[in-house]
Amino acid sequence: MLPAPRPPFDAKSAQAMVQFCEDSWNTRDAKIAAAGYTDDVRWRYREHFVEGKPAITDFLKARFKRAEGYRLKKTLGTYTGNAISARFISEWKDGETGQWFRTFGVEYWEFAPDGKMYLQETSANDLKIKESERELK
């Protein structure tokens, strides 16, 4: 993967950062996804509050293990200076129940000068779907 774009963001670099984040998560490799965070990152994913890259890496390992067939699409919302907001849709099968889900959400990100994310806040909702209803493959 190419290096992450660095702030301050313009339209082109903000879009590139959204794509960078999408690509890293779609590897479903917690170490690759967590590489884009600062060591002291603060993270809220739904009701989970996680701090520090090691804790986020562990959280993602468990998440990716449970979310079989995980696929993600992100869309740029807004940007300014060192911050970006994005929408996302993901689809995944719960490894415990076999139920497929489509998750809709929004994220707010803030970045350090080196392009690593130091704050991520995510709000999301899950919709049960049938495997035949999947759109992201």
Chimera marker file (.cmm) of the C-alpha trace (Angstrom):
<marker_set name="trace">
<marker id="1" x="0.000" y="0.000" z="0.000" r="1" g="1" b="0" radius="0.5"/>
<marker id="2" x="1.117" y="3.543" z="-0.684" r="1" g="1" b="0" radius="0.5"/>
<marker id="3" x="1.884" y="5.873" z="2.222" r="1" g="1" b="0" radius="0.5"/>
<marker id="4" x="-1.109" y="7.670" z="3.679" r="1" g="1" b="0" radius="0.5"/>
<marker id="5" x="-1.749" y="11.245" z="2.529" r="1" g="1" b="0" radius="0.5"/>
<marker id="6" x="-0.847" y="13.944" z="5.037" r="1" g="1" b="0" radius="0.5"/>
<marker id="7" x="-2.821" y="16.921" z="6.278" r="1" g="1" b="0" radius="0.5"/>
<marker id="8" x="-3.754" y="19.614" z="5.611" r="1" g="1" b="0" radius="0.5"/>
<marker id="9" x="-6.258" y="17.943" z="3.307" r="1" g="1" b="0" radius="0.5"/>
<marker id="10" x="-7.627" y="19.209" z="0.024" r="1" g="1" b="0" radius="0.5"/>
<marker id="11" x="-10.295" y="17.436" z="-2.046" r="1" g="1" b="0" radius="0.5"/>
<marker id="12" x="-7.793" y="15.127" z="-3.745" r="1" g="1" b="0" radius="0.5"/>
<marker id="13" x="-5.830" y="14.158" z="-0.620" r="1" g="1" b="0" radius="0.5"/>
<marker id="14" x="-8.996" y="13.730" z="1.490" r="1" g="1" b="0" radius="0.5"/>
<marker id="15" x="-10.399" y="11.331" z="-1.116" r="1" g="1" b="0" radius="0.5"/>
<marker id="16" x="-7.062" y="9.511" z="-1.215" r="1" g="1" b="0" radius="0.5"/>
<marker id="17" x="-7.120" y="9.129" z="2.588" r="1" g="1" b="0" radius="0.5"/>
<marker id="18" x="-10.642" y="7.697" z="2.516" r="1" g="1" b="0" radius="0.5"/>
<marker id="19" x="-9.504" y="5.177" z="-0.113" r="1" g="1" b="0" radius="0.5"/>
<marker id="20" x="-6.374" y="4.383" z="1.914" r="1" g="1" b="0" radius="0.5"/>
<marker id="21" x="-8.528" y="3.640" z="4.983" r="1" g="1" b="0" radius="0.5"/>
<marker id="22" x="-10.964" y="1.523" z="2.958" r="1" g="1" b="0" radius="0.5"/>
<marker id="23" x="-8.141" y="-0.482" z="1.398" r="1" g="1" b="0" radius="0.5"/>
<marker id="24" x="-6.393" y="-1.117" z="4.721" r="1" g="1" b="0" radius="0.5"/>
<marker id="25" x="-9.593" y="-2.372" z="6.396" r="1" g="1" b="0" radius="0.5"/>
<marker id="26" x="-10.511" y="-4.555" z="3.413" r="1" g="1" b="0" radius="0.5"/>
<marker id="27" x="-7.284" y="-6.527" z="3.931" r="1" g="1" b="0" radius="0.5"/>
<marker id="28" x="-9.006" y="-7.879" z="7.080" r="1" g="1" b="0" radius="0.5"/>
<marker id="29" x="-5.540" y="-7.864" z="8.642" r="1" g="1" b="0" radius="0.5"/>
<marker id="30" x="-5.590" y="-6.106" z="12.021" r="1" g="1" b="0" radius="0.5"/>
<marker id="31" x="-1.899" y="-5.170" z="11.863" r="1" g="1" b="0" radius="0.5"/>
<marker id="32" x="-2.304" y="-3.523" z="8.459" r="1" g="1" b="0" radius="0.5"/>
<marker id="33" x="-5.493" y="-1.699" z="9.481" r="1" g="1" b="0" radius="0.5"/>
<marker id="34" x="-3.951" y="-0.523" z="12.774" r="1" g="1" b="0" radius="0.5"/>
<marker id="35" x="-0.729" y="0.663" z="11.101" r="1" g="1" b="0" radius="0.5"/>
<marker id="36" x="-2.525" y="3.877" z="10.105" r="1" g="1" b="0" radius="0.5"/>
<marker id="37" x="-3.081" y="4.904" z="13.744" r="1" g="1" b="0" radius="0.5"/>
<marker id="38" x="-0.797" y="6.767" z="16.146" r="1" g="1" b="0" radius="0.5"/>
<marker id="39" x="0.481" y="4.821" z="19.166" r="1" g="1" b="0" radius="0.5"/>
<marker id="40" x="-1.763" y="6.862" z="21.480" r="1" g="1" b="0" radius="0.5"/>
<marker id="41" x="-4.875" y="6.866" z="19.275" r="1" g="1" b="0" radius="0.5"/>
<marker id="42" x="-8.274" y="7.328" z="20.904" r="1" g="1" b="0" radius="0.5"/>
<marker id="43" x="-11.036" y="5.365" z="19.282" r="1" g="1" b="0" radius="0.5"/>
<marker id="44" x="-14.771" y="5.009" z="19.727" r="1" g="1" b="0" radius="0.5"/>
<marker id="45" x="-16.410" y="2.266" z="17.696" r="1" g="1" b="0" radius="0.5"/>
<marker id="46" x="-20.088" y="2.228" z="18.576" r="1" g="1" b="0" radius="0.5"/>
<marker id="47" x="-20.193" y="1.612" z="22.335" r="1" g="1" b="0" radius="0.5"/>
<marker id="48" x="-16.534" y="0.539" z="22.554" r="1" g="1" b="0" radius="0.5"/>
<marker id="49" x="-13.932" y="3.040" z="23.758" r="1" g="1" b="0" radius="0.5"/>
<marker id="50" x="-10.400" y="1.872" z="22.973" r="1" g="1" b="0" radius="0.5"/>
<marker id="51" x="-7.092" y="3.674" z="23.470" r="1" g="1" b="0" radius="0.5"/>
<marker id="52" x="-3.684" y="2.897" z="22.008" r="1" g="1" b="0" radius="0.5"/>
<marker id="53" x="-2.600" y="1.009" z="18.924" r="1" g="1" b="0" radius="0.5"/>
<marker id="54" x="-2.029" y="-2.349" z="20.726" r="1" g="1" b="0" radius="0.5"/>
<marker id="55" x="-5.582" y="-2.336" z="22.140" r="1" g="1" b="0" radius="0.5"/>
<marker id="56" x="-7.033" y="-1.404" z="18.753" r="1" g="1" b="0" radius="0.5"/>
<marker id="57" x="-5.028" y="-4.139" z="17.052" r="1" g="1" b="0" radius="0.5"/>
<marker id="58" x="-6.456" y="-6.700" z="19.510" r="1" g="1" b="0" radius="0.5"/>
<marker id="59" x="-9.982" y="-5.329" z="19.019" r="1" g="1" b="0" radius="0.5"/>
<marker id="60" x="-9.633" y="-5.578" z="15.232" r="1" g="1" b="0" radius="0.5"/>
<marker id="61" x="-8.253" y="-9.130" z="15.388" r="1" g="1" b="0" radius="0.5"/>
<marker id="62" x="-11.370" y="-10.220" z="17.255" r="1" g="1" b="0" radius="0.5"/>
<marker id="63" x="-13.663" y="-8.180" z="14.986" r="1" g="1" b="0" radius="0.5"/>
<marker id="64" x="-12.215" y="-9.530" z="11.747" r="1" g="1" b="0" radius="0.5"/>
<marker id="65" x="-12.264" y="-13.098" z="13.096" r="1" g="1" b="0" radius="0.5"/>
<marker id="66" x="-15.978" y="-12.817" z="13.894" r="1" g="1" b="0" radius="0.5"/>
<marker id="67" x="-16.956" y="-10.877" z="10.728" r="1" g="1" b="0" radius="0.5"/>
<marker id="68" x="-16.530" y="-13.482" z="8.002" r="1" g="1" b="0" radius="0.5"/>
<marker id="69" x="-16.527" y="-12.299" z="4.392" r="1" g="1" b="0" radius="0.5"/>
<marker id="70" x="-16.126" y="-8.688" z="5.592" r="1" g="1" b="0" radius="0.5"/>
<marker id="71" x="-16.265" y="-6.106" z="2.812" r="1" g="1" b="0" radius="0.5"/>
<marker id="72" x="-16.272" y="-2.323" z="3.186" r="1" g="1" b="0" radius="0.5"/>
<marker id="73" x="-16.975" y="0.741" z="1.042" r="1" g="1" b="0" radius="0.5"/>
<marker id="74" x="-16.209" y="4.264" z="2.316" r="1" g="1" b="0" radius="0.5"/>
<marker id="75" x="-17.366" y="7.584" z="0.823" r="1" g="1" b="0" radius="0.5"/>
<marker id="76" x="-15.867" y="10.975" z="1.579" r="1" g="1" b="0" radius="0.5"/>
<marker id="77" x="-18.170" y="13.322" z="3.470" r="1" g="1" b="0" radius="0.5"/>
<marker id="78" x="-16.361" y="16.512" z="4.424" r="1" g="1" b="0" radius="0.5"/>
<marker id="79" x="-12.814" y="17.558" z="5.230" r="1" g="1" b="0" radius="0.5"/>
<marker id="80" x="-10.909" y="20.485" z="6.658" r="1" g="1" b="0" radius="0.5"/>
<marker id="81" x="-7.318" y="20.892" z="7.785" r="1" g="1" b="0" radius="0.5"/>
<marker id="82" x="-6.483" y="17.658" z="9.604" r="1" g="1" b="0" radius="0.5"/>
<marker id="83" x="-10.031" y="16.212" z="9.862" r="1" g="1" b="0" radius="0.5"/>
<marker id="84" x="-12.224" y="14.073" z="7.600" r="1" g="1" b="0" radius="0.5"/>
<marker id="85" x="-15.716" y="12.652" z="7.930" r="1" g="1" b="0" radius="0.5"/>
<marker id="86" x="-16.791" y="9.656" z="5.878" r="1" g="1" b="0" radius="0.5"/>
<marker id="87" x="-19.801" y="7.407" z="5.376" r="1" g="1" b="0" radius="0.5"/>
<marker id="88" x="-19.399" y="3.681" z="5.121" r="1" g="1" b="0" radius="0.5"/>
<marker id="89" x="-21.292" y="0.533" z="4.288" r="1" g="1" b="0" radius="0.5"/>
<marker id="90" x="-19.948" y="-2.898" z="5.158" r="1" g="1" b="0" radius="0.5"/>
<marker id="91" x="-21.282" y="-6.397" z="4.776" r="1" g="1" b="0" radius="0.5"/>
<marker id="92" x="-20.257" y="-9.372" z="6.837" r="1" g="1" b="0" radius="0.5"/>
<marker id="93" x="-21.414" y="-12.723" z="8.141" r="1" g="1" b="0" radius="0.5"/>
<marker id="94" x="-21.457" y="-13.292" z="11.882" r="1" g="1" b="0" radius="0.5"/>
<marker id="95" x="-19.118" y="-16.244" z="12.391" r="1" g="1" b="0" radius="0.5"/>
<marker id="96" x="-21.075" y="-17.390" z="15.423" r="1" g="1" b="0" radius="0.5"/>
<marker id="97" x="-24.637" y="-17.279" z="14.037" r="1" g="1" b="0" radius="0.5"/>
<marker id="98" x="-24.150" y="-17.358" z="10.257" r="1" g="1" b="0" radius="0.5"/>
<marker id="99" x="-26.387" y="-14.275" z="9.880" r="1" g="1" b="0" radius="0.5"/>
<marker id="100" x="-25.375" y="-11.749" z="7.208" r="1" g="1" b="0" radius="0.5"/>
<marker id="101" x="-25.438" y="-8.027" z="8.037" r="1" g="1" b="0" radius="0.5"/>
<marker id="102" x="-25.117" y="-4.740" z="6.213" r="1" g="1" b="0" radius="0.5"/>
<marker id="103" x="-23.711" y="-2.025" z="8.455" r="1" g="1" b="0" radius="0.5"/>
<marker id="104" x="-24.312" y="1.662" z="7.734" r="1" g="1" b="0" radius="0.5"/>
<marker id="105" x="-22.240" y="4.256" z="9.535" r="1" g="1" b="0" radius="0.5"/>
<marker id="106" x="-20.451" y="7.560" z="9.735" r="1" g="1" b="0" radius="0.5"/>
<marker id="107" x="-16.953" y="8.247" z="10.982" r="1" g="1" b="0" radius="0.5"/>
<marker id="108" x="-15.060" y="11.318" z="12.127" r="1" g="1" b="0" radius="0.5"/>
<marker id="109" x="-11.256" y="11.223" z="11.931" r="1" g="1" b="0" radius="0.5"/>
<marker id="110" x="-8.430" y="13.529" z="13.036" r="1" g="1" b="0" radius="0.5"/>
<marker id="111" x="-4.866" y="13.103" z="11.826" r="1" g="1" b="0" radius="0.5"/>
<marker id="112" x="-1.361" y="13.886" z="13.057" r="1" g="1" b="0" radius="0.5"/>
<marker id="113" x="1.034" y="15.730" z="10.712" r="1" g="1" b="0" radius="0.5"/>
<marker id="114" x="2.539" y="12.371" z="9.574" r="1" g="1" b="0" radius="0.5"/>
<marker id="115" x="-0.875" y="11.227" z="8.261" r="1" g="1" b="0" radius="0.5"/>
<marker id="116" x="-1.608" y="8.760" z="11.060" r="1" g="1" b="0" radius="0.5"/>
<marker id="117" x="-5.026" y="8.918" z="12.677" r="1" g="1" b="0" radius="0.5"/>
<marker id="118" x="-5.088" y="9.927" z="16.357" r="1" g="1" b="0" radius="0.5"/>
<marker id="119" x="-8.872" y="10.131" z="16.816" r="1" g="1" b="0" radius="0.5"/>
<marker id="120" x="-11.644" y="8.035" z="15.303" r="1" g="1" b="0" radius="0.5"/>
<marker id="121" x="-15.295" y="8.154" z="16.274" r="1" g="1" b="0" radius="0.5"/>
<marker id="122" x="-17.686" y="5.728" z="14.600" r="1" g="1" b="0" radius="0.5"/>
<marker id="123" x="-21.464" y="5.479" z="14.803" r="1" g="1" b="0" radius="0.5"/>
<marker id="124" x="-23.095" y="2.553" z="13.026" r="1" g="1" b="0" radius="0.5"/>
<marker id="125" x="-26.241" y="0.457" z="12.690" r="1" g="1" b="0" radius="0.5"/>
<marker id="126" x="-26.631" y="-3.117" z="11.487" r="1" g="1" b="0" radius="0.5"/>
<marker id="127" x="-29.332" y="-4.423" z="9.188" r="1" g="1" b="0" radius="0.5"/>
<marker id="128" x="-29.903" y="-8.173" z="8.874" r="1" g="1" b="0" radius="0.5"/>
<marker id="129" x="-29.768" y="-9.277" z="5.244" r="1" g="1" b="0" radius="0.5"/>
<marker id="130" x="-29.912" y="-12.525" z="3.324" r="1" g="1" b="0" radius="0.5"/>
<marker id="131" x="-26.742" y="-13.680" z="1.621" r="1" g="1" b="0" radius="0.5"/>
<marker id="132" x="-28.567" y="-13.222" z="-1.717" r="1" g="1" b="0" radius="0.5"/>
<marker id="133" x="-29.048" y="-9.508" z="-0.877" r="1" g="1" b="0" radius="0.5"/>
<marker id="134" x="-25.340" y="-8.755" z="-0.614" r="1" g="1" b="0" radius="0.5"/>
<marker id="135" x="-24.130" y="-5.857" z="-2.728" r="1" g="1" b="0" radius="0.5"/>
<marker id="136" x="-20.449" y="-5.746" z="-1.724" r="1" g="1" b="0" radius="0.5"/>
<marker id="137" x="-18.482" y="-8.742" z="-2.911" r="1" g="1" b="0" radius="0.5"/>
<link id1="1" id2="2" r="1" g="1" b="0" radius="0.2"/>
<link id1="2" id2="3" r="1" g="1" b="0" radius="0.2"/>
<link id1="3" id2="4" r="1" g="1" b="0" radius="0.2"/>
<link id1="4" id2="5" r="1" g="1" b="0" radius="0.2"/>
<link id1="5" id2="6" r="1" g="1" b="0" radius="0.2"/>
<link id1="6" id2="7" r="1" g="1" b="0" radius="0.2"/>
<link id1="7" id2="8" r="1" g="1" b="0" radius="0.2"/>
<link id1="8" id2="9" r="1" g="1" b="0" radius="0.2"/>
<link id1="9" id2="10" r="1" g="1" b="0" radius="0.2"/>
<link id1="10" id2="11" r="1" g="1" b="0" radius="0.2"/>
<link id1="11" id2="12" r="1" g="1" b="0" radius="0.2"/>
<link id1="12" id2="13" r="1" g="1" b="0" radius="0.2"/>
<link id1="13" id2="14" r="1" g="1" b="0" radius="0.2"/>
<link id1="14" id2="15" r="1" g="1" b="0" radius="0.2"/>
<link id1="15" id2="16" r="1" g="1" b="0" radius="0.2"/>
<link id1="16" id2="17" r="1" g="1" b="0" radius="0.2"/>
<link id1="17" id2="18" r="1" g="1" b="0" radius="0.2"/>
<link id1="18" id2="19" r="1" g="1" b="0" radius="0.2"/>
<link id1="19" id2="20" r="1" g="1" b="0" radius="0.2"/>
<link id1="20" id2="21" r="1" g="1" b="0" radius="0.2"/>
<link id1="21" id2="22" r="1" g="1" b="0" radius="0.2"/>
<link id1="22" id2="23" r="1" g="1" b="0" radius="0.2"/>
<link id1="23" id2="24" r="1" g="1" b="0" radius="0.2"/>
<link id1="24" id2="25" r="1" g="1" b="0" radius="0.2"/>
<link id1="25" id2="26" r="1" g="1" b="0" radius="0.2"/>
<link id1="26" id2="27" r="1" g="1" b="0" radius="0.2"/>
<link id1="27" id2="28" r="1" g="1" b="0" radius="0.2"/>
<link id1="28" id2="29" r="1" g="1" b="0" radius="0.2"/>
<link id1="29" id2="30" r="1" g="1" b="0" radius="0.2"/>
<link id1="30" id2="31" r="1" g="1" b="0" radius="0.2"/>
<link id1="31" id2="32" r="1" g="1" b="0" radius="0.2"/>
<link id1="32" id2="33" r="1" g="1" b="0" radius="0.2"/>
<link id1="33" id2="34" r="1" g="1" b="0" radius="0.2"/>
<link id1="34" id2="35" r="1" g="1" b="0" radius="0.2"/>
<link id1="35" id2="36" r="1" g="1" b="0" radius="0.2"/>
<link id1="36" id2="37" r="1" g="1" b="0" radius="0.2"/>
<link id1="37" id2="38" r="1" g="1" b="0" radius="0.2"/>
<link id1="38" id2="39" r="1" g="1" b="0" radius="0.2"/>
<link id1="39" id2="40" r="1" g="1" b="0" radius="0.2"/>
<link id1="40" id2="41" r="1" g="1" b="0" radius="0.2"/>
<link id1="41" id2="42" r="1" g="1" b="0" radius="0.2"/>
<link id1="42" id2="43" r="1" g="1" b="0" radius="0.2"/>
<link id1="43" id2="44" r="1" g="1" b="0" radius="0.2"/>
<link id1="44" id2="45" r="1" g="1" b="0" radius="0.2"/>
<link id1="45" id2="46" r="1" g="1" b="0" radius="0.2"/>
<link id1="46" id2="47" r="1" g="1" b="0" radius="0.2"/>
<link id1="47" id2="48" r="1" g="1" b="0" radius="0.2"/>
<link id1="48" id2="49" r="1" g="1" b="0" radius="0.2"/>
<link id1="49" id2="50" r="1" g="1" b="0" radius="0.2"/>
<link id1="50" id2="51" r="1" g="1" b="0" radius="0.2"/>
<link id1="51" id2="52" r="1" g="1" b="0" radius="0.2"/>
<link id1="52" id2="53" r="1" g="1" b="0" radius="0.2"/>
<link id1="53" id2="54" r="1" g="1" b="0" radius="0.2"/>
<link id1="54" id2="55" r="1" g="1" b="0" radius="0.2"/>
<link id1="55" id2="56" r="1" g="1" b="0" radius="0.2"/>
<link id1="56" id2="57" r="1" g="1" b="0" radius="0.2"/>
<link id1="57" id2="58" r="1" g="1" b="0" radius="0.2"/>
<link id1="58" id2="59" r="1" g="1" b="0" radius="0.2"/>
<link id1="59" id2="60" r="1" g="1" b="0" radius="0.2"/>
<link id1="60" id2="61" r="1" g="1" b="0" radius="0.2"/>
<link id1="61" id2="62" r="1" g="1" b="0" radius="0.2"/>
<link id1="62" id2="63" r="1" g="1" b="0" radius="0.2"/>
<link id1="63" id2="64" r="1" g="1" b="0" radius="0.2"/>
<link id1="64" id2="65" r="1" g="1" b="0" radius="0.2"/>
<link id1="65" id2="66" r="1" g="1" b="0" radius="0.2"/>
<link id1="66" id2="67" r="1" g="1" b="0" radius="0.2"/>
<link id1="67" id2="68" r="1" g="1" b="0" radius="0.2"/>
<link id1="68" id2="69" r="1" g="1" b="0" radius="0.2"/>
<link id1="69" id2="70" r="1" g="1" b="0" radius="0.2"/>
<link id1="70" id2="71" r="1" g="1" b="0" radius="0.2"/>
<link id1="71" id2="72" r="1" g="1" b="0" radius="0.2"/>
<link id1="72" id2="73" r="1" g="1" b="0" radius="0.2"/>
<link id1="73" id2="74" r="1" g="1" b="0" radius="0.2"/>
<link id1="74" id2="75" r="1" g="1" b="0" radius="0.2"/>
<link id1="75" id2="76" r="1" g="1" b="0" radius="0.2"/>
<link id1="76" id2="77" r="1" g="1" b="0" radius="0.2"/>
<link id1="77" id2="78" r="1" g="1" b="0" radius="0.2"/>
<link id1="78" id2="79" r="1" g="1" b="0" radius="0.2"/>
<link id1="79" id2="80" r="1" g="1" b="0" radius="0.2"/>
<link id1="80" id2="81" r="1" g="1" b="0" radius="0.2"/>
<link id1="81" id2="82" r="1" g="1" b="0" radius="0.2"/>
<link id1="82" id2="83" r="1" g="1" b="0" radius="0.2"/>
<link id1="83" id2="84" r="1" g="1" b="0" radius="0.2"/>
<link id1="84" id2="85" r="1" g="1" b="0" radius="0.2"/>
<link id1="85" id2="86" r="1" g="1" b="0" radius="0.2"/>
<link id1="86" id2="87" r="1" g="1" b="0" radius="0.2"/>
<link id1="87" id2="88" r="1" g="1" b="0" radius="0.2"/>
<link id1="88" id2="89" r="1" g="1" b="0" radius="0.2"/>
<link id1="89" id2="90" r="1" g="1" b="0" radius="0.2"/>
<link id1="90" id2="91" r="1" g="1" b="0" radius="0.2"/>
<link id1="91" id2="92" r="1" g="1" b="0" radius="0.2"/>
<link id1="92" id2="93" r="1" g="1" b="0" radius="0.2"/>
<link id1="93" id2="94" r="1" g="1" b="0" radius="0.2"/>
<link id1="94" id2="95" r="1" g="1" b="0" radius="0.2"/>
<link id1="95" id2="96" r="1" g="1" b="0" radius="0.2"/>
<link id1="96" id2="97" r="1" g="1" b="0" radius="0.2"/>
<link id1="97" id2="98" r="1" g="1" b="0" radius="0.2"/>
<link id1="98" id2="99" r="1" g="1" b="0" radius="0.2"/>
<link id1="99" id2="100" r="1" g="1" b="0" radius="0.2"/>
<link id1="100" id2="101" r="1" g="1" b="0" radius="0.2"/>
<link id1="101" id2="102" r="1" g="1" b="0" radius="0.2"/>
<link id1="102" id2="103" r="1" g="1" b="0" radius="0.2"/>
<link id1="103" id2="104" r="1" g="1" b="0" radius="0.2"/>
<link id1="104" id2="105" r="1" g="1" b="0" radius="0.2"/>
<link id1="105" id2="106" r="1" g="1" b="0" radius="0.2"/>
<link id1="106" id2="107" r="1" g="1" b="0" radius="0.2"/>
<link id1="107" id2="108" r="1" g="1" b="0" radius="0.2"/>
<link id1="108" id2="109" r="1" g="1" b="0" radius="0.2"/>
<link id1="109" id2="110" r="1" g="1" b="0" radius="0.2"/>
<link id1="110" id2="111" r="1" g="1" b="0" radius="0.2"/>
<link id1="111" id2="112" r="1" g="1" b="0" radius="0.2"/>
<link id1="112" id2="113" r="1" g="1" b="0" radius="0.2"/>
<link id1="113" id2="114" r="1" g="1" b="0" radius="0.2"/>
<link id1="114" id2="115" r="1" g="1" b="0" radius="0.2"/>
<link id1="115" id2="116" r="1" g="1" b="0" radius="0.2"/>
<link id1="116" id2="117" r="1" g="1" b="0" radius="0.2"/>
<link id1="117" id2="118" r="1" g="1" b="0" radius="0.2"/>
<link id1="118" id2="119" r="1" g="1" b="0" radius="0.2"/>
<link id1="119" id2="120" r="1" g="1" b="0" radius="0.2"/>
<link id1="120" id2="121" r="1" g="1" b="0" radius="0.2"/>
<link id1="121" id2="122" r="1" g="1" b="0" radius="0.2"/>
<link id1="122" id2="123" r="1" g="1" b="0" radius="0.2"/>
<link id1="123" id2="124" r="1" g="1" b="0" radius="0.2"/>
<link id1="124" id2="125" r="1" g="1" b="0" radius="0.2"/>
<link id1="125" id2="126" r="1" g="1" b="0" radius="0.2"/>
<link id1="126" id2="127" r="1" g="1" b="0" radius="0.2"/>
<link id1="127" id2="128" r="1" g="1" b="0" radius="0.2"/>
<link id1="128" id2="129" r="1" g="1" b="0" radius="0.2"/>
<link id1="129" id2="130" r="1" g="1" b="0" radius="0.2"/>
<link id1="130" id2="131" r="1" g="1" b="0" radius="0.2"/>
<link id1="131" id2="132" r="1" g="1" b="0" radius="0.2"/>
<link id1="132" id2="133" r="1" g="1" b="0" radius="0.2"/>
<link id1="133" id2="134" r="1" g="1" b="0" radius="0.2"/>
<link id1="134" id2="135" r="1" g="1" b="0" radius="0.2"/>
<link id1="135" id2="136" r="1" g="1" b="0" radius="0.2"/>
<link id1="136" id2="137" r="1" g="1" b="0" radius="0.2"/>
</marker_set>
